[in-house]
Amino acid sequence: MIDNFPRIKLGHFPTPIEYLANITEYLDGPEIFIKRDDCTGLATGGNKTRKLEFIMPDALNSKADLIVTVGAIQSNHVRQTAASCAILGIKCLVVLEQRVANATEAYMNSGNVFLNQLFDAEMVLCPIGIDVEEYAHEIMDKKRNEGKNPYFIPVGGSNHLGELGYIECMREIKEYDKDGLFTHILLATGSGGTQAGLVAGKNIYKSKAQIIGISIKDNKNDQEEKVFKLTNNSCDYVGEDHVSRNEVIAFDGYVGGGYAIPTEGMMSAVKLMARKEAILLDPVYTGKAFAGLVDLVQKRHFKKTDKILFIHTGGSAAFPAFEWAFK
């Protein structure tokens, strides 16, 4: 099905699925596997690469000469968008939103910010209190007046095109798990497109796995409603039936103080994965999501006979901006 939509190769697919033997033994719970979407290859990898493979053809088809997108200061989406623009020879302008109060110098200038500079993206800081997407569209209007043809990519690449990437990811999972042994798929959920694509793909490819999002910023109801809407927008786009509301599940107990604010659970989860499996999570998304997985296992949310697939959506490039949190 996804083969019918325009796509540009930007990453390495399919990404591997690995059994986390040491973590499974340590937690003494269900078997835990990991889908390595941190290994997609584009600019240190991450989940946005899948989305950009379907978004960028639309930008090229519109004859865009400037890609504009938005994200937090240490946005992984922004970094991968800037990298895709470098490959395709299109100028990139990113509007960065300050979501962390009293941010350190490292947070403002290292990690993904430094990589954006390497990829020659123009970075604009959104004034505090101004809606970042509205501010980006004001900039785009100015660029049009200068004769440019800008193309806008929403936060996280979360739209009907980007979600095709995670419908495709579900196909990869089903091809690996031909016998349908995975009982649960768990991931970080923020802008919502990754979870929405998986939920749509679950229906398309007839997976029986329950998909659980661990929210990294919004409350349970708001996150589920956002993902539910995005999922059915995707279903409309690919010509599939809508999903039911109860197929969208998010937990909000691991957000802590807010988006990108470190938690003790996140730091413990990052250290556990590093020291047991030598895999680097990230402080904003996968660290909090894996903290949620560990907590749910320890609270006996899952049966010992379950098989859980954790989606590693990348993000370790931001670690230099968060070194202070681990000291």
Buried (B, 14 or more C-beta within 10 A) or exposed (E): BBEEBBBBEBBBBBBEBBEBEBBBEBBEBBBBBBBBBBBBBBBBBBBBBBBBBBBBBBBEEEEBBBBBBBBBBBBBBBBBBBBBBBBBEBBBBBBBBBBBEEBBEBBBBBBBBBBBEEBEBBBBBBEEEEEBBEBBBEBBEEBEEEEBEBBBBBBBBBBBBBBBBBBBBBBBBBEBBEEEBBBBBBBBBBBBBBBBBBBBBBBBBEBEBBBBBBBBBBEBEEBBBBBBEBBBBBBEBBEBEBBEEEBBBBBBEBBBEEBBBBBEBBBBBBEBBEEBBEBBBBBBBBBBBBBBBBBBBEEEBBEEEBBBBBBBBBBBBBBBBBBEBEE
